């Protein structure tokens, strides 16, 4: 924006000018501010949400930032306490260079659902940013921990059995030192651990995983015969 100074002086009917005068400086700004969402990241799958955050900038100064969150399964918007028709713009905290919004948390999200976040900034001249496409993310509830047991023990094998958890993409059988023994598909509930040494202690745990994260069983130890 460009700055201008206005100077005012008065003259009476005898053409006498005032020795004192008044000035006022103002800035004319028509440049729109810019804002972006940085967290969650675009296209991400998350299992926890506490804060939406981003950045904002302007050639003169950012006055405020607002966010709009849309649930893509039904196109409802977050109003601050519930979902309803929108759009609804909610005021974020902070302006330049960073801002955050903490009014939407994990408890307000539905597992397996995608959401879109838009943001728009307003500058000190009341210019309002035209929102872009924003970012999208998918929420998956944290996985339950599988429960692991050892059965059908021989001198060369152990059968590991575990509970099937919901929404997993697969399982990994891992040693207590975190080496992968087997990578298994979703809904698998057993693994036959073969080619083992007699009278030897084997310690493993089960890791369930999906795009949102992992959860693990406790380590289970068992001797072969």
N, C-alpha and C positions, 0 to 999 in steps of 0.2 A: 504494500500500500504506500501511497504518497502522503506526506504531511503538508499541511497548509496553515498559515497564520493569518488571522483576520485582525485588522487594526481599526479601531473606532475612535474618532475625534468629533467634537461638537463645535459648531459655529453659531454665534448669536446674530441678532438682526443688525448689529453694527459691524458685522464681518470679523468679529474677534474669535479667534480659535482658542480652544482650551489648551493649556500647557500640558496638562495630564491627559493621557489617553488609555484606552483599554485594549488588551490583546487577548485573543483566544486561538489556540492551536488545535487542530484536529487532523485525523488521518482518514483518508478515503481508501477503503479496501473492498474490492469485489472478488478477491481470490478465495476459493472455497478451501476449508481445512481438509485434512486427510487423516483417516484413522484405519487401523487394522486390528484384527483379532489374532493374537499369537498363541493363546492357550485356551481351550484344547487346539491342537494342531489340525489342519484341514485333512479330512479323510481318515482320522485316527479312530481307533476303537479303545474305549476307556472303561475301567471298572470302578472309578471313583471320581467325583467332581466336588470341589470345594470353592473354586474361584474361576471365573472367566476373566481373562486379562488381555491387554493389548497396548498399542501405542497410538499416539495422536500428535499431529504437528500442524503448524500454520505459520504464514509469513509474519503475522502480527501477534497472534496469541490465541490459544484455545480456551474457550470459556467453559465448555462442558462436553461430556461424551455420554451417549445413550446407547443401549443395546436392545435388540429384539431377538427373542428365542422362539423358534417355531418347531413344533413337533410334527415331523413329516408324515407320520402314519395317519393323522387326521387333520393336519394343517391348523391345529390350535396353537395359540400363543401363550407364553408364560406371562401372567399378569402381576406376579410378585408373590402371590399366595395360592394361585390355582391356574388351571389351563382353561382358555376360553377363546372365542373368536377375536380376531385382531385386525391389523397388527397393534402391538402395544410396545411403546418405547419406555425403557426403564433407565433411570439415571445411574451412571457409574460413578465411582469414587476416583478422584484424580483427573488430571487433564494431560499436561505436556511434561515429560515425554511418555508417561505411562499411566494407565488407568486400570481399574479392576471392578468387577461386579460379583458380590458374594450372596446374592439373593436366590440363587438356584443351586441346589445341592443334589447329591446322589439320591436322597429320599424322594425327590420330585420327579425322578426319571423312571422309565419303564424299560426293563431289560429286553434287548433285541430290537430296540427302536432307534431310528436315526433322527437327528436334530440339526437345524440350521441356525447359525448365529449371525446376525447383522449388527453393524455398529455405525454410528454417524456422529460426527463432531460438529459443534457450533463454535464459531470464533468470536472474538471480542466485538466485531462489527455486526454480529447476528447473522453472518452467512452460515447456512446449514449445508453440510456435506450431502451429496446425493449418494446413498448407500450403494455399495457394489454387491457382488454375489455372496459375500461373506464366506463362512466356512461351514462344513458339515462334519459331524462326528456321530458315532454309534456307541450306545451304552450297552454293555453286557455286565450283568450282576456278577460279583465275585463267585468263583466256583467253590463248592463245598470240598472239604478235604476227604479223599477216599480213605477207607479203613482197610488195612492190609493184614492178611494172615498167611501162614505157611501150612500146607497140607501135603499129603501123599509123598512123604520123604523117603528116598531110597539112598543107596550108597553113591549114586551118581546124578541124582536129580532132586529138585524141590519144585513143587507146584505152588505158585503164588496166586492168591485169590483176593479180590478186593471188591468193595461196593462200587456200583456204577453211579457216578454223579451226573447231574443234569447240565446240559448245554456245553459239554466238553467237545473239543475237536479231536482229542486223542489222549493217549497215556504214554508215559515213559517209565520203564523200570530202570532204576538207577542204583548203583552201589552206594554205600555209605560215604565213599570218597567222591561221589558225583559223576562217576563214569556211567555212560548210557549202556545198559544191557540190552534193551529192546525198545523200539518205538512202535506203538500199537495204535490201531484205529479206534474211533469212538465206539462206545458200547461194549468194548472188550472187558471181560471181568476175570480172566485167568491168563497165566503165562507159565509154561513148562520150562523151567530152567534146567538145562541138560549139560552133559559132559563135565560134571563137577567131580571133585576129588573126594574119596571116602573120608569120613570122620573129620570134616573140615567145616569151620564156621563161616557162613555166608550172611552178610548183612545188606539188605536192600530197602529202598523205599519207593513208593509210587508217586508219580507226578502227573496230575491232571492239568491239561492246558487248553486254552482257546485264545482267540485274538485279543481278549481283554486281560489275560494274565495267566497265572498258574496257582495251584494249591497242591500241597503235598501231604502224604501220610506221614506217620512217625516211622522211624527206622525199625525194621523187624529183623531179628537175627535167628538163624536156625542152623544146627549141625546136620550134615549128611550122616548117614549110617556108616 
